[in-house]
């Protein structure tokens, strides 16, 4: 019988003494976090919004842009579950299809900003010659309020979905670049990176195997906040009349159209506003949970 010399109470090679794999530990932390009522509620809300947006065509909806003047400001009924707006359009259908627009904008802006920011941040963090130029450009973009920059871009190119995506993505890129650059600068001084350099590792292997993987966890967390910020920015642009065309059912457009009739039909503003607030709240809560789980510093504090 072999006794562990460090911890005599355990047998050497006891499988219960082995460390938990990183993936299993992460999954265990996520399961533990979901047991918290606020986190579970946030996850459930986001899942419901996602399912409703995907299954909108089969959930009793009608054409969200179909105008029926005879049904203007109709109340809640079997035909119109949330009533209608000033043009006789079904509010329930517009809320569900508006979720599609918001989630597409949020996901598109998140993926585009992370992809572009990752590449630019790695270049800025590894190549000193490019660092000063790239970061001064990023500082210049960040000096302009994001909503004003988005309005300017939409005004110049027109209010299409692609234009709105670009207008929302551009202000988010500098934040990702600064995050990735900081991670790369920290990793460059690590012993295993210096050892790989001394062994003559090629640049692409050095970056992809030893440096870029360290950015995954912070980028996942940053991505959740970009997702929420993009949804809010799109709603703000549409509410101000500088976003998507008014006939497209987005939550911002619905609130902009309904504000003039708030006293007559408050649901035109309240229904999309409440869904928008709940979606943003759930995404932010989930982002905080991911930060606590993926950030080693937060794990040590807890």
PEDAGI-V185463 format. One record per pair of residues at least 6 apart in sequence whose C-alpha atoms are under 7 Angstrom apart, sorted by the first residue. I is the first residue (numbers start at 1). J is the second residue. D is the distance in Angstrom with one decimal. If there is no record, write none. Layout:
((I:J:D) (I:J:D))
This chain:
((2:11:5.9) (2:12:5.5) (3:10:6.5) (3:11:4.7) (3:12:5.3) (4:10:5.8) (4:11:5.4) (4:12:4.6) (29:293:6.5) (33:39:6.8) (34:40:5.0) (39:285:6.7) (39:286:6.8) (42:282:4.2) (42:285:6.5) (42:286:6.9) (43:282:6.5) (43:286:7.0) (45:279:7.0) (45:282:6.5) (46:279:6.0) (46:282:6.0) (46:283:7.0) (52:96:6.4) (53:96:5.6) (53:97:6.2) (53:99:5.4) (53:100:5.0) (56:96:5.9) (56:97:6.5) (61:93:4.9) (62:93:6.0) (64:89:6.3) (64:90:6.2) (64:93:5.3) (64:94:5.0) (64:249:6.7) (65:89:6.4) (65:247:6.3) (66:89:5.9) (67:87:5.6) (67:88:5.4) (67:89:5.3) (68:87:6.3) (68:88:4.6) (68:89:6.5) (69:87:5.7) (69:88:5.3) (70:88:6.9) (71:84:6.9) (71:88:4.7) (72:84:6.2) (72:85:6.0) (72:86:5.2) (72:87:5.6) (72:88:4.2) (73:83:6.7) (73:84:5.0) (73:85:5.1) (73:86:5.7) (73:88:6.5) (74:83:5.1) (74:84:5.2) (75:83:4.5) (75:84:6.9) (76:82:5.0) (76:83:4.5) (77:83:6.9) (80:90:6.1) (81:92:6.1) (82:91:5.6) (82:92:5.1) (83:90:6.3) (83:91:5.8) (84:90:4.6) (84:91:5.1) (85:91:6.5) (85:268:6.6) (94:249:5.3) (95:251:6.7) (95:272:6.0) (97:249:6.2) (98:249:5.0) (98:250:4.1) (98:251:5.4) (101:250:6.0) (102:231:5.4) (102:250:6.8) (105:165:6.1) (105:230:6.7) (105:231:6.5) (106:227:4.5) (106:228:6.7) (106:230:5.0) (106:231:5.2) (107:227:6.1) (108:165:6.8) (109:165:5.9) (109:168:6.5) (109:169:5.0) (109:227:7.0) (109:230:6.5) (110:223:5.7) (110:226:5.6) (110:227:5.5) (112:169:6.7) (113:169:5.5) (113:172:6.1) (113:173:5.0) (114:176:6.3) (116:173:6.8) (117:173:5.1) (117:174:6.9) (117:176:5.0) (117:177:4.6) (118:176:6.8) (118:177:6.3) (118:180:6.1) (120:177:6.1) (121:177:4.2) (121:178:6.6) (121:180:5.0) (121:181:4.6) (122:180:6.4) (122:181:5.9) (122:184:6.5) (123:130:7.0) (124:130:5.7) (124:131:4.2) (124:134:6.4) (124:181:6.1) (125:131:6.4) (125:181:4.4) (125:182:7.0) (125:184:5.3) (125:185:5.5) (126:184:6.7) (138:174:5.1) (141:171:6.7) (142:171:6.8) (142:174:6.7) (146:171:5.4) (150:167:4.5) (150:168:6.0) (151:242:6.1) (153:167:5.7) (154:163:6.1) (154:164:6.4) (154:167:6.4) (154:242:6.6) (154:243:6.9) (155:242:6.9) (157:163:6.7) (159:242:6.9) (159:243:5.4) (159:244:5.0) (159:245:6.1) (160:244:5.7) (161:244:6.4) (164:243:6.3) (168:230:6.2) (168:233:7.0) (180:215:6.2) (183:215:6.4) (184:211:6.4) (187:211:6.4) (193:210:6.6) (217:294:5.8) (221:287:5.7) (221:290:6.0) (221:291:5.6) (224:283:6.5) (224:287:5.3) (225:284:6.4) (225:287:6.5) (228:280:5.5) (228:283:6.2) (228:284:6.9) (234:243:6.6) (235:251:6.1) (235:252:3.9) (236:252:6.2) (237:243:4.5) (238:244:5.8) (238:252:4.8) (238:253:5.1) (239:252:4.7) (239:253:5.5) (239:255:6.5) (239:256:4.7) (246:253:5.8) (251:272:5.3) (254:268:6.7) (254:269:6.8) (254:272:6.9) (255:268:6.5) (255:269:4.6) (255:272:6.8) (258:268:4.9) (258:269:5.5) (259:269:6.3) (262:269:6.8) (292:298:5.3) (292:299:6.1) (293:299:6.5))
